[in-house]
Amino acid sequence: MLITPTASKDIKDAIRYIQEDLKNPSAANALLEKLKQAVISLGSFPFRHHLVADTDIAKLSIRKIYVDNYIVFYTIYEDKATVDIIRVLYGRRNWMNLI
């Protein structure tokens, strides 16, 4: 399992926003735990989630999983037996332009 630097920054930014801007550290900790569990679960059965519906993005074999209001985008490399987390974005953002 690899979490790209961009995805790591996405997670840190989301947690910081919830903790500091929304003043809700317990919600931030809950989200972080849910994200961890979702990412760990991809190790056992990564194909259970669909490819992104956009044709151009799907050509890149990018899949997504929803975690609360966030979307975790990932790719599967069968030859290396690994999953790469490439982005973690707020679901209401125009995320198709950010991948």
Phi and psi restraints in degrees (value plus and minus 20) as a CYANA .aco file:
   2 LEU   PHI    -147.0  -107.0
   2 LEU   PSI     110.7   150.7
   3 ILE   PHI    -127.7   -87.7
   3 ILE   PSI      95.5   135.5
   4 THR   PHI     -84.1   -44.1
   4 THR   PSI     137.6   177.6
   5 PRO   PHI     -76.9   -36.9
   5 PRO   PSI     -55.6   -15.6
   6 THR   PHI     -85.3   -45.3
   6 THR   PSI     -65.1   -25.1
   7 ALA   PHI     -85.2   -45.2
   7 ALA   PSI     -59.2   -19.2
   8 SER   PHI     -81.1   -41.1
   8 SER   PSI     -62.8   -22.8
   9 LYS   PHI     -84.7   -44.7
   9 LYS   PSI     -60.2   -20.2
  10 ASP   PHI     -76.5   -36.5
  10 ASP   PSI     -65.5   -25.5
  11 ILE   PHI     -85.3   -45.3
  11 ILE   PSI     -67.5   -27.5
  12 LYS   PHI     -79.9   -39.9
  12 LYS   PSI     -62.0   -22.0
  13 ASP   PHI     -84.3   -44.3
  13 ASP   PSI     -61.4   -21.4
  14 ALA   PHI     -85.2   -45.2
  14 ALA   PSI     -65.1   -25.1
  15 ILE   PHI     -84.8   -44.8
  15 ILE   PSI     -63.7   -23.7
  16 ARG   PHI     -81.5   -41.5
  16 ARG   PSI     -63.3   -23.3
  17 TYR   PHI     -79.7   -39.7
  17 TYR   PSI     -67.2   -27.2
  18 ILE   PHI     -86.9   -46.9
  18 ILE   PSI     -61.8   -21.8
  19 GLN   PHI     -87.9   -47.9
  19 GLN   PSI     -70.4   -30.4
  20 GLU   PHI    -111.7   -71.7
  20 GLU   PSI     -68.3   -28.3
  21 ASP   PHI     -97.0   -57.0
  21 ASP   PSI     -63.7   -23.7
  22 LEU   PHI    -107.8   -67.8
  22 LEU   PSI     -29.3    10.7
  23 LYS   PHI      36.3    76.3
  23 LYS   PSI      26.0    66.0
  24 ASN   PHI    -155.7  -115.7
  24 ASN   PSI      54.0    94.0
  25 PRO   PHI     -81.9   -41.9
  25 PRO   PSI     -51.9   -11.9
  26 SER   PHI     -87.8   -47.8
  26 SER   PSI     -57.5   -17.5
  27 ALA   PHI     -86.9   -46.9
  27 ALA   PSI     -57.9   -17.9
  28 ALA   PHI     -83.4   -43.4
  28 ALA   PSI     -64.4   -24.4
  29 ASN   PHI     -85.1   -45.1
  29 ASN   PSI     -58.2   -18.2
  30 ALA   PHI     -84.8   -44.8
  30 ALA   PSI     -63.2   -23.2
  31 LEU   PHI     -82.6   -42.6
  31 LEU   PSI     -64.9   -24.9
  32 LEU   PHI     -78.8   -38.8
  32 LEU   PSI     -62.9   -22.9
  33 GLU   PHI     -84.8   -44.8
  33 GLU   PSI     -62.2   -22.2
  34 LYS   PHI     -84.1   -44.1
  34 LYS   PSI     -59.6   -19.6
  35 LEU   PHI     -83.8   -43.8
  35 LEU   PSI     -63.6   -23.6
  36 LYS   PHI     -79.3   -39.3
  36 LYS   PSI     -67.3   -27.3
  37 GLN   PHI     -84.0   -44.0
  37 GLN   PSI     -59.6   -19.6
  38 ALA   PHI     -83.9   -43.9
  38 ALA   PSI     -63.8   -23.8
  39 VAL   PHI     -86.1   -46.1
  39 VAL   PSI     -63.5   -23.5
  40 ILE   PHI     -81.0   -41.0
  40 ILE   PSI     -59.3   -19.3
  41 SER   PHI     -84.4   -44.4
  41 SER   PSI     -44.6    -4.6
  42 LEU   PHI     -87.0   -47.0
  42 LEU   PSI     -41.8    -1.8
  43 GLY   PHI     -85.7   -45.7
  43 GLY   PSI     -47.7    -7.7
  44 SER   PHI    -113.1   -73.1
  44 SER   PSI     -50.6   -10.6
  45 PHE   PHI    -174.8  -134.8
  45 PHE   PSI      52.9    92.9
  46 PRO   PHI     -89.9   -49.9
  46 PRO   PSI     -40.5    -0.5
  47 PHE   PHI    -101.5   -61.5
  47 PHE   PSI     -21.6    18.4
  48 ARG   PHI     -90.6   -50.6
  48 ARG   PSI     -35.5     4.5
  49 HIS   PHI    -123.7   -83.7
  49 HIS   PSI     129.0   169.0
  50 HIS   PHI     -97.3   -57.3
  50 HIS   PSI     137.2   177.2
  51 LEU   PHI     -86.2   -46.2
  51 LEU   PSI     133.2   173.2
  52 VAL   PHI     -79.7   -39.7
  52 VAL   PSI     117.0   157.0
  53 ALA   PHI     -86.1   -46.1
  53 ALA   PSI     -46.9    -6.9
  54 ASP   PHI     -83.5   -43.5
  54 ASP   PSI     108.1   148.1
  55 THR   PHI     -79.2   -39.2
  55 THR   PSI     -65.2   -25.2
  56 ASP   PHI     -85.4   -45.4
  56 ASP   PSI     -61.1   -21.1
  57 ILE   PHI     -91.3   -51.3
  57 ILE   PSI     -58.1   -18.1
  58 ALA   PHI     -82.7   -42.7
  58 ALA   PSI     -51.7   -11.7
  59 LYS   PHI     -80.5   -40.5
  59 LYS   PSI     -43.9    -3.9
  60 LEU   PHI    -107.7   -67.7
  60 LEU   PSI     -15.7    24.3
  61 SER   PHI      40.2    80.2
  61 SER   PSI      18.6    58.6
  62 ILE   PHI    -111.2   -71.2
  62 ILE   PSI     108.1   148.1
  63 ARG   PHI    -130.2   -90.2
  63 ARG   PSI     147.9   187.9
  64 LYS   PHI    -161.8  -121.8
  64 LYS   PSI     132.6   172.6
  65 ILE   PHI    -157.1  -117.1
  65 ILE   PSI     116.7   156.7
  66 TYR   PHI    -110.9   -70.9
  66 TYR   PSI     114.0   154.0
  67 VAL   PHI    -152.6  -112.6
  67 VAL   PSI      84.8   124.8
  68 ASP   PHI      32.9    72.9
  68 ASP   PSI    -144.4  -104.4
  69 ASN   PHI    -110.9   -70.9
  69 ASN   PSI      -8.8    31.2
  70 TYR   PHI    -135.2   -95.2
  70 TYR   PSI     137.0   177.0
  71 ILE   PHI    -142.1  -102.1
  71 ILE   PSI     106.5   146.5
  72 VAL   PHI    -117.8   -77.8
  72 VAL   PSI     101.0   141.0
  73 PHE   PHI    -122.9   -82.9
  73 PHE   PSI     115.6   155.6
  74 TYR   PHI    -169.4  -129.4
  74 TYR   PSI     142.4   182.4
  75 THR   PHI    -145.7  -105.7
  75 THR   PSI     134.3   174.3
  76 ILE   PHI    -134.1   -94.1
  76 ILE   PSI     111.1   151.1
  77 TYR   PHI    -135.4   -95.4
  77 TYR   PSI      74.7   114.7
  78 GLU   PHI     -83.4   -43.4
  78 GLU   PSI     -57.7   -17.7
  79 ASP   PHI     -83.1   -43.1
  79 ASP   PSI     -50.1   -10.1
  80 LYS   PHI    -121.9   -81.9
  80 LYS   PSI     -21.7    18.3
  81 ALA   PHI      31.2    71.2
  81 ALA   PSI      31.3    71.3
  82 THR   PHI    -161.2  -121.2
  82 THR   PSI     141.6   181.6
  83 VAL   PHI    -141.8  -101.8
  83 VAL   PSI     112.0   152.0
  84 ASP   PHI    -130.3   -90.3
  84 ASP   PSI     102.8   142.8
  85 ILE   PHI    -104.6   -64.6
  85 ILE   PSI      97.8   137.8
  86 ILE   PHI    -122.7   -82.7
  86 ILE   PSI     -50.1   -10.1
  87 ARG   PHI    -172.4  -132.4
  87 ARG   PSI     133.9   173.9
  88 VAL   PHI    -155.4  -115.4
  88 VAL   PSI      87.0   127.0
  89 LEU   PHI    -145.2  -105.2
  89 LEU   PSI     129.2   169.2
  90 TYR   PHI     -83.5   -43.5
  90 TYR   PSI     111.3   151.3
  91 GLY   PHI     -82.3   -42.3
  91 GLY   PSI     -44.6    -4.6
  92 ARG   PHI    -111.7   -71.7
  92 ARG   PSI     -19.7    20.3
  93 ARG   PHI     -97.5   -57.5
  93 ARG   PSI     144.1   184.1
  94 ASN   PHI    -100.2   -60.2
  94 ASN   PSI      51.3    91.3
  95 TRP   PHI     -90.1   -50.1
  95 TRP   PSI     -41.1    -1.1
  96 MET   PHI     -82.9   -42.9
  96 MET   PSI     -48.2    -8.2
  97 ASN   PHI    -104.2   -64.2
  97 ASN   PSI     -26.0    14.0
  98 LEU   PHI    -123.2   -83.2
  98 LEU   PSI     -30.3     9.7
